[in-house]
Amino acid sequence: MWELAADLAVLFGDGPLRALRARRARRRLMAGLPTRIPCSVRSERPGWPAAFENGSLLFTPGRPTAAFGSRRHPWLEFGLGGEHRDPEPEDWFDQDRAATGYLPPDGGAAVFVQVHSRYLVTTRLALGGPVDGSV
């Protein structure tokens, strides 16, 4: 009985809380405050995780770079204002999450970012790409 109640609590509680956190992240970004977005990232850049790793992207206003942080990789920086591309399905970590491929302006390998779909528009806005909501 308690297992069922716990499953229902997650089912009905996760959506509204995630929506609230996504709106807060977007408001902070629009207000020019440091913003942290939970995500999974992988890249073929040197020193970056080759397989998707959970962590968060940190955007600090006024800085030309963003940083990915996780327990294993403390701060991996890449440039903002690059180009977005649609990732191939084999590049995806979780089919239930939105994915974007990002080519930083400094060149090098692409950075593949997966976020919950509620964070996709905020992530693209922060990275400096189109905000049309397409994946």
N, C-alpha and C positions, 0 to 999 in steps of 0.2 A: 504494500500500500504506500509506504513512504517513498519507494523508488519511483512509483508512478507520479506522486506529488512533486518529487524533485525534477523529473523529466518535464512535467507541465510548467513548473516554475521557470525552467530554462527556456522552454519554448515560448512562453508568453512574456517573459522578462527580458530576453536578449534583444529582441527587435526594438522596443522603445528605448532601452538604454544605449544601444549602438547608434540609433538615430540621434539621440541627444548628444552623444559624444562627437558624432560627425558634424552636427550643426555647430557645436562649440569650437571644433577645430577650424571650421570655415570662418566663423566670426573672429577668432584669434588671428587668422591669416589676413583677413580683410582689415583688421584693426592695426596691423603692423607689429603684432606680438609674436614671440617665438612659438612655433607650432610643432607638435609631435604627432605623427600619423602612424598607427600600427600597420605593419606590412610584412611581406616576405620578399626577399631580394636574392638575386643571383647574378653573377657576371663572370666573364672570362678574363676580366682585368687581373693583373697580378695582385695577390694579397686578398682578393675578394672570394667569397664562398662560391664554389663551383656548383653546388646544389642549393636549392632554395633554403634560406634560413630565416626564421622568424625574428623580428626585431622592430625597429621603428625608424622612420625618416624624421630628421629634425631640420626645420627650416627656420633660419634666423634672419629677420629683416635687415637689409643693408649688406648682407654678405653675398658674394657672387657664387657661393657653393652651398650645397646641402650635404648633410651627413647621414649615413646609415649606421645605426648602432645596434648591437646585440650582445649577448653574454660572451660569445666567442670572439667577435670582431668589434672592439670598442667604438672606433670612429673611422669610417671609410668615407672620404669626401669625394664629391664629383661636382662638376660645374652645372649651373642652371642656364636656361635659355636654349637648350638643345632641341632636338627633333624627336617627335614621337613616331612610332611605327606600330602596326598591329603585329603582335607576336604570333608565332606559329603555335598550334595546339600542343606540340610536344614541349614547348617552352613553359607551359603552364604547370604550376605546382598543384593547384586545387581548382577543379572545374567550376566550383560554386563561387569563386571569387573573381573579380574583374582583374584583368591583366593589361599591362601596357609595356611596350618596349621603348626604351629611352636611349637616344644617342647623345651623350653630352657634347657640348661644343669643343671640348679639349681633344676630341678624337678618341681613338682607342675603341675597345669593345663596348657593345651595348650593355645597358643595365636593365634587367627584367624585373619589374615591380608588380607585385600582386597585392591588392587591397580589397577589403570588403566593398561591394558595389556602392555603398553609401559614401565612401571616402574617395571614389574615383575622380569626381569633378574637382574636389579640393586638391587632390594630388596633382592632377594635370594643371590646375591653376598655379599651384606652387612651383611646379617644374617649368612653367612658362610656355605651356602648349595650349592647344585648342580646348575650349571648355564646353564643347557641344554634347558631352556625355557619351559619345561613341567609344567603343572599345577597340 
